[in-house]
């Protein structure tokens, strides 16, 4: 009750800011001035008052202005609905209405209580397409998903269906993965999917783009239909029931992506699937988000995942609003007149600002109904705090009214319950504690949520050199003490052994560190104790990188401190590596095998298995040590495999030798 009272207090304060909103609103008997009512409903399909935006109005305001009330008839309504494929109530509208329509207050309160107390009904099962699924529901509906093998107009809007069938030779048919996703999407459940890879990345992007457009078009047609219903009632001076079909602001979809190249790819898909006949500001968009082929500087010899991530424009500060009308897709729409917002976390964080900033705005996030975050693992390599900051500002009561018609706002918006209806879709290559925290802390959907992963074979299978890999488990009493325990073991056991051992010479030793904070801590220790070392991190200037690599390769520096984030953004081939110490495990499992395979390039530069075997006939020439703790379960599983991880975490011994 306190949450509801607080929401209403905020709403009252908002209403008091503008005297115009204080006018009494007649909910039953409607005013005769058709244009003025129609203008306030869905803001004439325009949330911006500027002249440029008004030119693309969905409702054709100029025609409505000239028409007399009696001329706005059922024929006009049918024409609009025909153009937007809304002549019939289809299955997708049933799902939409069930989730985003009116809810019985007591029933909604009970569902919210289940979410808040985390009394989920959890079922674990294996899905043929999605793999290992953990489904959390607010009711007993925990059955496996039915398979949807192909699209049909009863599942999605007709214009999207027609565009999809033209994409490729498969027409209306979906891949197995897309089939598994579509059913869950249409049930408006939250999803954390951690099996993404470069092979299926685009088919995932296509299916969630389809879902985004379907959601936007359903909501748009729903409001247009109600507008026509109200206009007809005005023309005949009839009373109708209260209609609540809007949020506080227009934007309903927010999509977070790491770089402009990903946004470019997504917008191309949206253009194709939307069936829009023209795109406003298209030239400007492609000039800002694409780069000419002759300006592409990426090394084509880099690994495939690197090329997929960094090919094209990798600017990580961007934001763009997209608005749809009947025939037009407008890029660079003002946020308050946009249907979809595509942005990077950094680009959106600049607008949202922080507490105490004079200029900040996040009211446009108040009515987000569908949130998609793609390439979560890449965002982790940027700044995950920006992602959490955005979540903290979603679905709040707006500070300004933004020409909102509160008579049309859905009750669960007014009650401050929008976050319990929001659908959140997260896609990543692997699962991390940060994603788990996001899943447990910010995903409140009363329709349920799914966490999807798969069994790992282990990237250790991709290691070419036949070198012994010594895994050492560090014991600690708690997660807070794990960092200190690791540092103590490393400085008291690992480093002295590298110096004193007659078998393993200390020269040419790379120390891999996944955390920048641990990197700074070790760098300070090496400096204080006068070690011969070079250090490379994501903030190291290019000239210093070149110098450090040269000094390490020719033996002028014994140790090289090397961070995961630098390897992610640069993917250097470090030469001269003979010994590798993983201070902690990498988040990206393939980095483990990539770095160990550097040992096979130290002499001769070949990575073939035969050459590697010849080079490593002396078991003492190369070595590898890995430090881990029981809190590294997810990282360790991706490297050693799902079948081996529990044994290594729970065994009585602390040292494991693999090769």
ZAVEXTI-909584 format. One record per residue (C-alpha): residue in three letters; x, y negated, z negated. Coordinates in steps of 0.001 Angstrom, whole numbers, padded with zeros to 6 digits, always signed. Example, Ala and Ser with C-alpha at 12.3 -4.5 7.8 and 13.67 -1.06 7.14 Angstrom:
// residues 2
Ala+012300+004500-007800Ser+013670+001060-007140
//
This chain:
// residues 659
Unk+000000+000000+000000Unk+002875-002378-000705Unk+004281-001821+002786Unk+000917-002647+004351Unk+000430-005715+002150Unk+003901-006970+003060Unk+003164-006562+006769Unk-000076-008504+006459Unk+001664-011263+004512Unk+004191-011631+007325Unk+001379-011681+009841Unk-000469-014396+007923Unk+002699-016497+007813Unk+003069-016038+011556Unk-000487-017132+012203Unk-000071-020229+010077Unk+002859-021447+012178Unk+000636-022452+015055Unk-002712-024164+014559Unk-003964-022833+017862Unk-004021-019332+016517Unk-006249-020476+013672Unk-009289-020736+015932Unk-011934-018131+015119Unk-011954-015199+017500Unk-015250-013733+018598Unk-014774-010008+018935Unk-018280-008949+019905Unk-019910-011623+022052Unk-017363-012853+024547Unk-016911-016379+025857Unk-018288-017251+029269Unk-015056-018790+030484Unk-013732-015764+032334Unk-010379-017221+033257Unk-009444-018394+029767Unk-010212-015000+028244Unk-008500-013119+031025Unk-005470-015358+030646Unk-005064-014522+026994Unk-005458-010803+027602Unk-002075-009408+028486Unk-000997-013009+029100Unk-002208-012849+032673Unk+000214-009921+032996Unk+002808-012648+032371Unk+004516-013399+029073Unk+006577-016232+030488Unk+005134-019646+031337Unk+007800-020652+033849Unk+006757-021178+037478Unk+009086-018585+038923Unk+007667-015801+036799Unk+004085-016857+037434Unk+004504-016228+041164Unk+004556-012461+040580Unk+001529-012200+038292Unk-000138-008807+038264Unk-003629-010161+037791Unk-003384-012708+040631Unk-004170-015698+038454Unk-004761-018110+041312Unk-007538-015940+042710Unk-009143-015648+039298Unk-009008-019410+038787Unk-010917-020036+042008Unk-013525-017345+041396Unk-016766-017975+039607Unk-017563-015745+036644Unk-020305-013903+038475Unk-017913-013104+041337Unk-015649-011073+039072Unk-017528-007853+039505Unk-017053-004152+039167Unk-015774-004169+042733Unk-012777-006295+041681Unk-012095-003927+038813Unk-012211-000889+041043Unk-009887-002518+043566Unk-007277-003153+040876Unk-007562+000302+039426Unk-007383+001888+042848Unk-004152+000047+043583Unk-002673+001266+040316Unk-003808+004878+040648Unk-006236+004699+037732Unk-009523+005866+039253Unk-009585+008985+037084Unk-008728+009908+033535Unk-005840+012356+033896Unk-003985+014650+031499Unk-001198+012117+031001Unk-003741+009520+029838Unk-005061+011991+027277Unk-001556+012365+025833Unk-001038+008610+025909Unk-004344+007887+024179Unk-003803+010596+021606Unk-000458+009145+020549Unk-000781+005394+021181Unk-004533+004932+020829Unk-006535+004235+017680Unk-005759+006464+014695Unk-007995+007233+011774Unk-006405+005223+008903Unk-006510+008091+006413Unk-005161+010612+008890Unk-002347+008272+009918Unk-001549+007574+006266Unk-001215+011310+005574Unk+001095+011820+008554Unk+003254+008877+007513Unk+003463+010330+004013Unk+004807+013595+005442Unk+007446+011676+007396Unk+008482+009486+004469Unk+008796+012410+002058Unk+010602+014466+004730Unk+008062+017264+004272Unk+008557+018385+007870Unk+007413+021779+009056Unk+010689+023020+010576Unk+010916+025832+013109Unk+014100+027081+014785Unk+013909+028918+018079Unk+015734+029420+021352Unk+014195+027822+024411Unk+015146+029236+027834Unk+016001+025779+029198Unk+016791+023640+026137Unk+018760+026385+024264Unk+018844+026157+020450Unk+015957+024016+019205Unk+015175+022851+015681Unk+011644+021433+015768Unk+010344+019280+012905Unk+006591+018695+012943Unk+004073+016957+010709Unk+001598+019797+011295Unk+001634+023522+012019Unk+002042+023079+015780Unk+005498+024604+016130Unk+004910+026801+019176Unk+007451+027106+021944Unk+006997+024750+024892Unk+005107+026014+027937Unk+007115+025921+031122Unk+006231+023193+033638Unk+007778+024302+036917Unk+006541+021497+039151Unk+004944+018084+039013Unk+001375+017262+039910Unk-000723+014071+039815Unk-002527+015264+036679Unk+000746+014998+034733Unk+002186+011735+036048Unk+001011+008647+037925Unk+000305+009228+041578Unk+002779+006631+042890Unk+005595+008190+040822Unk+004620+011685+041942Unk+004750+010654+045589Unk+008160+009029+045122Unk+009532+012071+043283Unk+008478+014478+046046Unk+010549+012437+048507Unk+013743+012668+046458Unk+015025+015966+047811Unk+014077+019189+049518Unk+012712+020666+046280Unk+009844+018182+046412Unk+007588+018431+043399Unk+009620+021175+041734Unk+011768+020519+038680Unk+014994+022064+037512Unk+014765+024392+034541Unk+016177+021702+032255Unk+013801+019024+033561Unk+010878+021392+033031Unk+011837+021861+029406Unk+012202+018136+028857Unk+009011+017023+030580Unk+006629+018850+028291Unk+008283+017395+025192Unk+008370+013910+026749Unk+004668+013995+027528Unk+003905+015042+023948Unk+005737+011868+022874Unk+008101+013707+020523Unk+011541+012472+019499Unk+014510+014352+020927Unk+018176+014525+020025Unk+019766+016476+022880Unk+023464+017294+022449Unk+024118+019586+025413Unk+024580+016927+028090Unk+027469+017307+030552Unk+028616+015746+033799Unk+026830+018420+035839Unk+023340+017784+034489Unk+023702+014093+033541Unk+021853+012791+036609Unk+018982+015271+036461Unk+018457+014220+032835Unk+018535+010559+033870Unk+016007+011227+036628Unk+013515+012931+034331Unk+013650+010305+031596Unk+013383+007558+034243Unk+010223+009274+035464Unk+008891+009325+031901Unk+009727+005644+031405Unk+007863+004563+034532Unk+004935+006818+033742Unk+004625+005279+030283Unk+004860+001707+031583Unk+002344+002256+034395Unk-000172+004016+032136Unk-000064+001153+029640Unk-000271-001454+032382Unk-003265+000183+034078Unk-004945+000712+030723Unk-004816-003029+030006Unk-005884-003995+033525Unk-008868-001696+033198Unk-009830-003309+029898Unk-009355-006774+031398Unk-011806-005891+034128Unk-014206-004455+031557Unk-014081-007699+029572Unk-014490-009819+032715Unk-017546-007828+033752Unk-019044-008213+030266Unk-018437-011964+030426Unk-020113-012210+033808Unk-023224-010483+032465Unk-023011-012008+028966Unk-022968-008557+027347Unk-021450-007458+024077Unk-018733-004808+024033Unk-016845-003033+021309Unk-013557-004323+019995Unk-010669-003594+022346Unk-007167-003161+020942Unk-004654-002089+023553Unk-001550-004274+023119Unk+001456-004893+020939Unk+002877-008170+019666Unk+005096-008613+022748Unk+005206-007108+026216Unk+008479-005053+026294Unk+007618-001417+025632Unk+010794+000412+026669Unk+014377-000136+025526Unk+017235+001812+027132Unk+020769+001585+025721Unk+023712+002504+027968Unk+027477+002041+027501Unk+028536+000411+030799Unk+027137-001451+033777Unk+027882+001532+036037Unk+025335+003606+034086Unk+022787+000775+034237Unk+023334+000496+037992Unk+022673+004194+038469Unk+019521+004058+036353Unk+018106+000994+038117Unk+018644+002685+041495Unk+016595+005623+040222Unk+013875+003306+038897Unk+013694+001526+042255Unk+013265+004838+044046Unk+010726+006376+041670Unk+008644+003234+041129Unk+007680+003025+044783Unk+007978-000774+044587Unk+007846-002443+047974Unk+010235-005224+047004Unk+012670-006010+044220Unk+013185-009587+043129Unk+016796-010592+042394Unk+018052-007335+043895Unk+021060-008971+045547Unk+022093-010706+042339Unk+021810-007446+040415Unk+024012-005445+042767Unk+026581-008240+042873Unk+026837-008285+039074Unk+026550-004561+038321Unk+028342-002984+041275Unk+031881-003457+042540Unk+033180-003120+046118Unk+035007+000119+046869Unk+038172-001779+047710Unk+038196-003218+044182Unk+037962+000204+042532Unk+041195+000755+040595Unk+040500+004086+038903Unk+043005+006872+039439Unk+041198+009663+041346Unk+043516+012237+039757Unk+042009+011671+036312Unk+039791+014423+034804Unk+036266+014761+036167Unk+034575+013545+032978Unk+036783+010433+032984Unk+035832+009625+036575Unk+032128+010148+035828Unk+032317+007737+032878Unk+034603+004988+034169Unk+034118+004859+037932Unk+032564+001548+038930Unk+031818-001467+036764Unk+032724-000746+033111Unk+031665-004065+031625Unk+030186-003165+028227Unk+028328-006437+027569Unk+025097-006693+029549Unk+021332-006892+029204Unk+018565-007125+031765Unk+014773-007248+031660Unk+012687-005471+034289Unk+009065-006268+035055Unk+006654-004336+037261Unk+003676-005633+039175Unk+001518-003749+041651Unk+004054-003935+044461Unk+007067-005659+042966Unk+009895-004803+040620Unk+011445-007928+039155Unk+015019-007752+037860Unk+016278-010357+035368Unk+012802-010927+033994Unk+012623-012910+030786Unk+012582-010461+027884Unk+009130-011577+026769Unk+007715-010973+030252Unk+009578-007693+030849Unk+008277-004134+030604Unk+011712-002509+030294Unk+014925-003785+028732Unk+018202-002124+029725Unk+021217-003199+027708Unk+024477-002192+026115Unk+024566-002219+022305Unk+027059-005087+022407Unk+024978-007096+024876Unk+021875-006733+022737Unk+023727-007345+019470Unk+024813-010771+020768Unk+021149-011755+021183Unk+019974-010215+017906Unk+022744-011896+015942Unk+023390-011368+012253Unk+021938-012633+009013Unk+022765-016325+008635Unk+023196-017050+012349Unk+021393-020215+013447Unk+020386-018826+016819Unk+019095-015258+016908Unk+016129-013473+018432Unk+014790-009953+018073Unk+011013-010423+018284Unk+011123-008811+021740Unk+011916-005518+019961Unk+008739-005664+017859Unk+006598-003567+020218Unk+009073-001037+021605Unk+007226+002255+022066Unk+009930+004213+023872Unk+013633+004032+023004Unk+016241+005900+025042Unk+019947+006067+024244Unk+022028+007830+026876Unk+025715+008823+026541Unk+025696+008550+022756Unk+029177+010067+022602Unk+030507+007208+024729Unk+028796+004654+022484Unk+030618+006257+019543Unk+033881+005300+021231Unk+032682+001690+021400Unk+031051+000427+018206Unk+028382+002584+016605Unk+027516-000197+014150Unk+025835-002059+017014Unk+023497+000902+017593Unk+022488+001058+013933Unk+022032-002722+013872Unk+019567-002462+016768Unk+017613+000270+014980Unk+017348-001985+011927Unk+015591-004634+014043Unk+013132-002420+015904Unk+009358-002616+015373Unk+009409-005475+012869Unk+006620-008035+012498Unk+007686-010908+014835Unk+008692-014274+013408Unk+006881-016207+016188Unk+003550-015512+017875Unk+004863-015647+021502Unk+001351-016343+022862Unk+000112-013067+021424Unk-003633-012370+021465Unk-003966-010815+018022Unk-007531-009733+018796Unk-006043-007197+021228Unk-003154-005975+019040Unk-003454-002352+017916Unk-004131-001878+014232Unk-001056+000236+013571Unk+001069-002649+014885Unk-000643-005046+012476Unk-000096-002614+009615Unk+003642-002452+010316Unk+003468+001230+011327Unk+004847+000934+014863Unk+008058+002803+013984Unk+005995+005897+013195Unk+004587+005924+016747Unk+007819+005063+018583Unk+009332+007832+020692Unk+013142+008025+020559Unk+015209+010050+023032Unk+018940+010519+022384Unk+021289+012229+024842Unk+024882+013190+024056Unk+027562+015674+025068Unk+027941+016928+021515Unk+026590+016500+017985Unk+028302+014311+015392Unk+027573+013299+011775Unk+026686+009806+013041Unk+024014+011227+015338Unk+022727+013454+012563Unk+022433+010398+010325Unk+020531+008534+013046Unk+018211+011509+013497Unk+017480+011761+009770Unk+017324+008023+009001Unk+015605+006321+011929Unk+013427+008904+013697Unk+009978+008655+012058Unk+007735+009864+014880Unk+004517+011436+013558Unk+004359+013541+016755Unk+007479+015386+015607Unk+011126+015566+016589Unk+013532+018074+018106Unk+017252+018541+017613Unk+018767+020552+020448Unk+022238+022108+020600Unk+023894+025254+021906Unk+026478+027859+020918Unk+030078+026897+021685Unk+032643+029214+023191Unk+035405+026906+022027Unk+037712+024619+024008Unk+040627+026639+022621Unk+039969+029011+025525Unk+041117+026286+027926Unk+044588+026008+026367Unk+047238+027139+028859Unk+050528+027359+026877Unk+050863+030482+024742Unk+051685+028524+021620Unk+050735+029388+018070Unk+048078+027048+016726Unk+048179+026840+012941Unk+044898+025642+011418Unk+045231+024440+007828Unk+042121+023867+005722Unk+042406+020945+003302Unk+040389+021332+000116Unk+038541+018367-001367Unk+035849+017982-003985Unk+033625+015642-001960Unk+033315+013886+001377Unk+034543+010651-000209Unk+037739+012363-001369Unk+038385+014184+001911Unk+040375+011309+003461Unk+042713+010969+000494Unk+043191+014733+000263Unk+044133+014899+003940Unk+046576+011991+003641Unk+048201+013526+000546Unk+048669+016912+002208Unk+050067+015365+005359Unk+052604+013138+003611Unk+053645+015708+001000Unk+053592+018928+003051Unk+053407+018370+006801Unk+055941+015558+007296Unk+058623+017030+004985Unk+058338+020364+006783Unk+058895+018656+010122Unk+062022+016975+008814Unk+063582+019832+006873Unk+062709+022820+008991Unk+065657+024147+010893Unk+063339+025827+013365Unk+061099+022909+014235Unk+063049+019764+014987Unk+061186+016565+014249Unk+061843+014945+017629Unk+059114+014744+020287Unk+056233+015139+017815Unk+052844+013673+018709Unk+050467+012997+015822Unk+046880+012790+017039Unk+044453+010717+014935Unk+040735+010400+015685Unk+039981+007511+013289Unk+041455+004040+013725Unk+041446+003504+009959Unk+043529+006656+009445Unk+045815+005437+012220Unk+046457+002162+010395Unk+047080+004034+007152Unk+049632+006367+008729Unk+051316+003581+010680Unk+051843+001637+007464Unk+053252+004740+005763Unk+055690+005380+008620Unk+056830+001760+008532Unk+057295+001754+004754Unk+059349+004955+004892Unk+061477+003941+007897Unk+060428+006738+010214Unk+061515+006627+013841Unk+058172+006323+015577Unk+056076+004621+018232Unk+052356+004005+017960Unk+049601+003782+020542Unk+046012+002789+019869Unk+043153+001187+021804Unk+044389-002293+020847Unk+047991-001825+021994Unk+048891-004249+024854Unk+049800-002624+028165Unk+053499-003659+028089Unk+053851-002144+024610Unk+052144+001044+025791Unk+054636+001439+028619Unk+057565+000793+026296Unk+056345+003198+023613Unk+055747+006010+026123Unk+059233+005576+027566Unk+060931+005555+024139Unk+059061+008685+023062Unk+059711+010543+026305Unk+063479+009935+026278Unk+063815+010716+022570Unk+064471+007218+021239Unk+061468+007637+018968Unk+060866+010900+017101Unk+057168+010497+016430Unk+054246+009128+018418Unk+051019+008122+016658Unk+048214+008479+019194Unk+044494+007749+018734Unk+041476+009509+020220Unk+039904+006267+021360Unk+042970+005353+023403Unk+042958+008786+024988Unk+039265+008389+025789Unk+039716+005037+027545Unk+043093+005697+029231Unk+043628+009473+029384Unk+047399+009126+029497Unk+049652+012032+030416Unk+052214+011675+027630Unk+055526+013237+028575Unk+058114+014665+026227Unk+055660+016290+023801Unk+057038+019411+022126Unk+055139+019441+018872Unk+051582+018336+018188Unk+050020+017660+014821Unk+046276+017029+014757Unk+045870+014857+011687Unk+042179+015512+012221Unk+040199+017163+014976Unk+038996+015205+018019Unk+035285+014580+018516Unk+035673+015418+022200Unk+036477+019149+022258Unk+038209+019068+025643Unk+040750+016581+024276Unk+042152+019425+022180Unk+043006+021558+025211Unk+044118+018522+027249Unk+046681+017509+024638Unk+047948+021018+024069Unk+048341+021448+027812Unk+050770+018518+027707Unk+053240+021021+026288Unk+053273+022815+029625Unk+054243+019584+031426Unk+057152+018748+029154Unk+059576+020782+031223Unk+059070+020899+034967Unk+055694+019133+035002Unk+053767+022254+035998Unk+050547+023339+034344Unk+050373+026798+035892Unk+050103+029731+033540Unk+053192+031420+034964Unk+055360+028334+034476Unk+053907+027754+031031Unk+054759+031318+030061Unk+058339+030924+031288Unk+058800+027677+029406Unk+057480+029086+026168Unk+059515+032255+025922Unk+061192+030656+022936Unk+058469+030604+020287Unk+060328+027920+018382Unk+060413+025418+021234Unk+056821+024244+020761Unk+054421+024113+017831Unk+050945+022942+016907Unk+049398+022241+013505Unk+045790+021260+012878Unk+044419+019860+009629Unk+040707+020280+008916Unk+038261+020367+006021Unk+034874+021919+005353Unk+033323+018604+006398Unk+034657+019064+009950Unk+032221+021857+010763Unk+030859+020304+013972Unk+034283+019375+015342Unk+035811+022734+014464Unk+032923+024669+016009Unk+033423+022973+019365Unk+037124+023912+019368Unk+037310+027434+017907Unk+033792+028548+018856Unk+030536+029166+017027Unk+031421+032773+016178Unk+034628+031862+014376Unk+033856+028576+012608Unk+032064+029894+009514Unk+034794+032419+008818Unk+037455+029704+008900Unk+035437+027401+006637Unk+034519+030020+004028Unk+037468+032419+003953Unk+039602+032754+000816Unk+042756+031863+002742Unk+043443+028323+003948Unk+045762+028997+006900Unk+044667+030519+010211Unk+046999+031250+013115Unk+045429+031402+016576Unk+047020+031677+019982
//
